[in-house]
Amino acid sequence: MNRFIDEGIAHIARVMKPALYGEVVGLYLSSDYWRQRLYQILDTVHLNNAQLRAVDSLLLELDEFDRCVRVPVVTQTCVEMAG
């Protein structure tokens, strides 16, 4: 198990949502940016099952964020995700 990969995934998990919603002072990073970071992790190393599940979960969060942002009517699911 690569400790640096675990730390990288954990960092993205902590920072991604606040950065997507502009909750980090002076910082807004798009879902494309986070998706690219996660794909880089997938492309550069062999991940174990736990790491793959963590990256997959973050990619699903990005899919949900993109779906909510593109839909004009905010659903309860989207509101819950933001909170």
Order of alpha helices (4+ residues) and beta strands (2+ residues): alpha-alpha-alpha-alpha
